[in-house]
Amino acid sequence: MVKRRNNRQDAIRQIVRDKSIKTQRTLVDELEAAGFPCTQATISRDIADMGLRKLPEGVYVLAEDLHLQRMVSELVVSVVRANNIVVVRSQAGAAQGVAAAIDAAGLPDVAGSIAGDDTIMVICITEEEAISLEQLINKLRNVRK
């Protein structure tokens, strides 16, 4: 039972990071498509257990990604991927703060990052992980307060 819940919550974590989820019903549908059939009541409990927050735009975000979301939405200018490397451009002087937020989020796709004044190089192990990170950062860039 606990293993199933942990696996489902890992799937929720990935879905919320990869997609713009606005309703519990959408999350239930995404979980069912991923092989985790469940009820909306179960998802409601998982949301509370995991500390998911709903931003003013109506999009769910993980509690551990809130700081990252704020930094990215306010300071990131562009994101470009080259194979397994994601290059993040920020406002002048903000790169180290954004890199620290990326590192603090504990994203499974990130092996490490290097920051200059306005540029961050984020290294992922695989190209697929870099694609996932690029999508997440672009999603968070489009969420404004």
C-alpha atoms as a printed R data frame, in Angstrom:
    type eleno elety resid chain resno       x      y       z
1   ATOM     1    CA   MET     A     1   0.000  0.000   0.000
2   ATOM     2    CA   VAL     A     2   2.764  2.461   0.976
3   ATOM     3    CA   LYS     A     3   4.835  1.495  -2.086
4   ATOM     4    CA   ARG     A     4   1.845  2.111  -4.356
5   ATOM     5    CA   ARG     A     5   1.241  5.527  -2.753
6   ATOM     6    CA   ASN     A     6   4.924  6.462  -3.081
7   ATOM     7    CA   ASN     A     7   4.960  5.405  -6.737
8   ATOM     8    CA   ARG     A     8   1.760  7.370  -7.392
9   ATOM     9    CA   GLN     A     9   3.191 10.450  -5.666
10  ATOM    10    CA   ASP     A    10   6.378 10.144  -7.734
11  ATOM    11    CA   ALA     A    11   4.161 10.082 -10.832
12  ATOM    12    CA   ILE     A    12   2.259 13.145  -9.559
13  ATOM    13    CA   ARG     A    13   5.561 14.951  -9.003
14  ATOM    14    CA   GLN     A    14   6.627 14.228 -12.587
15  ATOM    15    CA   ILE     A    15   3.242 15.152 -14.090
16  ATOM    16    CA   VAL     A    16   3.043 18.451 -12.198
17  ATOM    17    CA   ARG     A    17   6.585 19.340 -13.278
18  ATOM    18    CA   ASP     A    18   6.001 18.357 -16.915
19  ATOM    19    CA   LYS     A    19   2.515 19.734 -17.510
20  ATOM    20    CA   SER     A    20   0.297 22.642 -16.501
21  ATOM    21    CA   ILE     A    21  -2.221 20.896 -14.262
22  ATOM    22    CA   LYS     A    22  -5.113 23.098 -13.193
23  ATOM    23    CA   THR     A    23  -7.666 20.658 -11.780
24  ATOM    24    CA   GLN     A    24  -7.701 17.495  -9.719
25  ATOM    25    CA   ARG     A    25  -9.761 15.849 -12.470
26  ATOM    26    CA   THR     A    26  -6.998 16.515 -14.999
27  ATOM    27    CA   LEU     A    27  -4.481 15.042 -12.593
28  ATOM    28    CA   VAL     A    28  -6.640 11.920 -12.135
29  ATOM    29    CA   ASP     A    29  -6.812 11.534 -15.939
30  ATOM    30    CA   GLU     A    30  -3.048 11.969 -16.325
31  ATOM    31    CA   LEU     A    31  -2.391  9.418 -13.580
32  ATOM    32    CA   GLU     A    32  -4.767  6.918 -15.173
33  ATOM    33    CA   ALA     A    33  -2.969  7.369 -18.503
34  ATOM    34    CA   ALA     A    34   0.309  6.671 -16.677
35  ATOM    35    CA   GLY     A    35  -1.064  3.450 -15.193
36  ATOM    36    CA   PHE     A    36  -2.164  4.715 -11.774
37  ATOM    37    CA   PRO     A    37  -5.950  4.426 -11.570
38  ATOM    38    CA   CYS     A    38  -7.265  6.368  -8.587
39  ATOM    39    CA   THR     A    39 -10.112  8.516  -7.359
40  ATOM    40    CA   GLN     A    40 -10.290 12.255  -6.946
41  ATOM    41    CA   ALA     A    41 -10.466 11.763  -3.169
42  ATOM    42    CA   THR     A    42  -7.137  9.903  -3.286
43  ATOM    43    CA   ILE     A    43  -5.598 12.710  -5.325
44  ATOM    44    CA   SER     A    44  -6.939 15.279  -2.879
45  ATOM    45    CA   ARG     A    45  -5.159 13.456  -0.030
46  ATOM    46    CA   ASP     A    46  -1.959 13.189  -2.102
47  ATOM    47    CA   ILE     A    47  -2.058 16.918  -2.867
48  ATOM    48    CA   ALA     A    48  -2.315 17.688   0.849
49  ATOM    49    CA   ASP     A    49   0.394 15.138   1.784
50  ATOM    50    CA   MET     A    50   2.801 16.444  -0.856
51  ATOM    51    CA   GLY     A    51   2.154 20.105  -0.085
52  ATOM    52    CA   LEU     A    52   1.185 21.004  -3.645
53  ATOM    53    CA   ARG     A    53   0.217 24.648  -4.031
54  ATOM    54    CA   LYS     A    54  -2.024 26.285  -6.568
55  ATOM    55    CA   LEU     A    55  -0.601 29.460  -8.037
56  ATOM    56    CA   PRO     A    56  -2.857 32.460  -8.762
57  ATOM    57    CA   GLU     A    57  -2.906 31.335 -12.418
58  ATOM    58    CA   GLY     A    58  -4.578 28.125 -11.267
59  ATOM    59    CA   VAL     A    59  -1.590 25.838 -11.957
60  ATOM    60    CA   TYR     A    60  -0.391 23.311  -9.391
61  ATOM    61    CA   VAL     A    61   3.253 23.525  -8.350
62  ATOM    62    CA   LEU     A    62   5.269 21.410  -5.936
63  ATOM    63    CA   ALA     A    63   6.122 23.097  -2.665
64  ATOM    64    CA   GLU     A    64   9.822 22.473  -3.296
65  ATOM    65    CA   ASP     A    65   9.523 24.212  -6.688
66  ATOM    66    CA   LEU     A    66   7.884 27.417  -5.367
67  ATOM    67    CA   HIS     A    67  11.158 29.281  -4.879
68  ATOM    68    CA   LEU     A    68  12.376 28.068  -8.272
69  ATOM    69    CA   GLN     A    69   9.106 29.214  -9.864
70  ATOM    70    CA   ARG     A    70   9.451 32.693  -8.400
71  ATOM    71    CA   MET     A    71  13.080 33.041  -9.474
72  ATOM    72    CA   VAL     A    72  12.473 31.702 -12.977
73  ATOM    73    CA   SER     A    73   9.303 33.689 -13.655
74  ATOM    74    CA   GLU     A    74  10.905 36.948 -12.527
75  ATOM    75    CA   LEU     A    75  14.531 36.609 -13.677
76  ATOM    76    CA   VAL     A    76  14.922 34.136 -16.562
77  ATOM    77    CA   VAL     A    77  15.056 35.640 -20.053
78  ATOM    78    CA   SER     A    78  15.553 32.547 -22.249
79  ATOM    79    CA   VAL     A    79  16.268 28.823 -22.226
80  ATOM    80    CA   VAL     A    80  18.156 26.879 -24.898
81  ATOM    81    CA   ARG     A    81  19.033 23.177 -24.915
82  ATOM    82    CA   ALA     A    82  22.059 21.598 -26.596
83  ATOM    83    CA   ASN     A    83  21.966 17.816 -26.221
84  ATOM    84    CA   ASN     A    84  22.237 17.180 -22.460
85  ATOM    85    CA   ILE     A    85  23.080 20.806 -21.537
86  ATOM    86    CA   VAL     A    86  20.497 23.490 -20.817
87  ATOM    87    CA   VAL     A    87  21.662 27.095 -21.074
88  ATOM    88    CA   VAL     A    88  19.541 29.503 -19.048
89  ATOM    89    CA   ARG     A    89  19.914 33.245 -19.626
90  ATOM    90    CA   SER     A    90  18.861 35.562 -16.813
91  ATOM    91    CA   GLN     A    91  18.773 39.243 -16.123
92  ATOM    92    CA   ALA     A    92  22.221 40.702 -15.438
93  ATOM    93    CA   GLY     A    93  23.557 39.736 -12.031
94  ATOM    94    CA   ALA     A    94  20.852 37.146 -11.365
95  ATOM    95    CA   ALA     A    95  22.383 33.931 -12.696
96  ATOM    96    CA   GLN     A    96  23.911 32.742  -9.424
97  ATOM    97    CA   GLY     A    97  20.615 33.161  -7.574
98  ATOM    98    CA   VAL     A    98  18.679 31.293 -10.265
99  ATOM    99    CA   ALA     A    99  21.324 28.532 -10.319
100 ATOM   100    CA   ALA     A   100  21.062 28.217  -6.541
101 ATOM   101    CA   ALA     A   101  17.272 27.868  -6.865
102 ATOM   102    CA   ILE     A   102  17.698 25.161  -9.536
103 ATOM   103    CA   ASP     A   103  20.149 23.294  -7.301
104 ATOM   104    CA   ALA     A   104  17.947 23.701  -4.190
105 ATOM   105    CA   ALA     A   105  14.889 22.287  -5.985
106 ATOM   106    CA   GLY     A   106  16.581 18.888  -6.073
107 ATOM   107    CA   LEU     A   107  15.400 18.159  -9.607
108 ATOM   108    CA   PRO     A   108  16.215 14.575 -10.578
109 ATOM   109    CA   ASP     A   109  17.154 15.703 -14.103
110 ATOM   110    CA   VAL     A   110  19.994 17.983 -12.935
111 ATOM   111    CA   ALA     A   111  23.542 16.699 -12.453
112 ATOM   112    CA   GLY     A   112  24.891 20.163 -11.659
113 ATOM   113    CA   SER     A   113  25.069 23.783 -12.734
114 ATOM   114    CA   ILE     A   114  27.609 26.544 -13.318
115 ATOM   115    CA   ALA     A   115  26.602 30.215 -13.184
116 ATOM   116    CA   GLY     A   116  28.186 33.413 -14.383
117 ATOM   117    CA   ASP     A   117  26.677 36.893 -14.299
118 ATOM   118    CA   ASP     A   118  23.710 36.319 -16.624
119 ATOM   119    CA   THR     A   119  24.177 32.758 -17.911
120 ATOM   120    CA   ILE     A   120  23.724 29.352 -16.288
121 ATOM   121    CA   MET     A   121  24.875 26.066 -17.764
122 ATOM   122    CA   VAL     A   122  22.872 23.182 -16.341
123 ATOM   123    CA   ILE     A   123  24.185 19.706 -17.062
124 ATOM   124    CA   CYS     A   124  21.840 16.739 -17.260
125 ATOM   125    CA   ILE     A   125  22.893 13.101 -17.601
126 ATOM   126    CA   THR     A   126  20.787 12.398 -20.694
127 ATOM   127    CA   GLU     A   127  19.260 14.397 -23.513
128 ATOM   128    CA   GLU     A   128  15.788 13.284 -22.366
129 ATOM   129    CA   GLU     A   129  16.439 14.777 -18.917
130 ATOM   130    CA   ALA     A   130  17.594 18.017 -20.571
131 ATOM   131    CA   ILE     A   131  14.389 18.136 -22.607
132 ATOM   132    CA   SER     A   132  12.363 17.645 -19.418
133 ATOM   133    CA   LEU     A   133  14.294 20.403 -17.620
134 ATOM   134    CA   GLU     A   134  13.922 22.803 -20.544
135 ATOM   135    CA   GLN     A   135  10.161 22.174 -20.560
136 ATOM   136    CA   LEU     A   136   9.922 22.735 -16.797
137 ATOM   137    CA   ILE     A   137  11.838 26.010 -16.910
138 ATOM   138    CA   ASN     A   138   9.762 27.254 -19.848
139 ATOM   139    CA   LYS     A   139   6.583 26.283 -18.003
140 ATOM   140    CA   LEU     A   140   7.717 28.183 -14.897
141 ATOM   141    CA   ARG     A   141   8.789 31.184 -17.025
142 ATOM   142    CA   ASN     A   142   5.253 31.487 -18.372
143 ATOM   143    CA   VAL     A   143   3.692 31.553 -14.897
144 ATOM   144    CA   ARG     A   144   3.534 35.127 -13.697
145 ATOM   145    CA   LYS     A   145   2.395 36.523 -10.369
